[in-house]
Amino acid sequence: MICGIKLKLDSRAISQLINNPNIEFTSNLNLQTAEIDGARLWSNQGITIQIKTLGYGTIKGSLHKYKNGGKHNYDDFSWEDVFLTTTNLSDCLGLNIDSLDLINLEWGLNIETDISPKQILSGLVMHKGQPFKNMYVHPGTNYTCSHAQFKVKAYDKGAQNRLPWNLLRIEMAANRSVFFNNLGVYSLNDLRRDETKANLQNCLLYGGWNDTILIEPGLTEYKPISHEEQLRISKWSNPNFWINSTKQVRYYNKKEYDNFRLKKGFVTKEKIFDSLNKKIRSFLPIYT
């Protein structure tokens, strides 16, 4: 569930890391001046530590990749996996990372799809009034919608990792700590609370995916039963219509569009929502 993290290091944490004999930091050498940069770096299996001064540094990277030895993050990463990984990383660093202040956080899910993720992603238009942009990341397809405090990201995880099956990732990424602070998250330790887990999951489902405008795959191939219906489909399948419309026009047409596509069986968006929800439920603990 949790992937990217960025943690703040204070002087006490930095002292623990520097005095850990199992961690070997490197510094950059300026070949022109022969001066050694005071910053210290350590990187291993998808996690990087950067110490800029004795009073400030960061730990950043992918917990999901660290769990897999830095190789990939296309498998499932449950809450249990998250906590096991943070414990293992803490043991490696000789530092309890769960108590450190979070600067950035990314969370999301990988789900299998019936059709190519590229077909789905190319239909993403907007999220809460802001357009999705194709980031042209190779390999794969990556669409991102940026807001002031967060991003909604969707990309072809299967193509990114050259997998022989369809795998789509839906993700939330905070631009500012206030975004996940409002969800009750200040440190990794907060993720252990059921209420906080629910807040992050609901943010992904309802604040993220459910608020997207998606032009359904196959909509342009649908044969309208009237000229009026043809005009409506032509309008709804045009990204520029949604992007250039006023908030009021967009709100009205989204209701009409949703009613139409559900009636006609265009339910790709709902299938993805259900797959996300099913994956979330599979991560819940089983009490006996």
Beta strands, then each sheet from edge to edge (+ up, - down):
strand 1: 2-9
strand 2: 40-44
strand 3: 47-53
strand 4: 56-62
strand 5: 102-112
strand 6: 124-127
strand 7: 130-131
strand 8: 133-134
strand 9: 142-146
strand 10: 150-156
strand 11: 167-174
strand 12: 212-214
sheet 1: 2+ 3- 4+ 1- 5+ 11- 10+ 9- 8+
sheet 2: 7+ 6- 12+
end
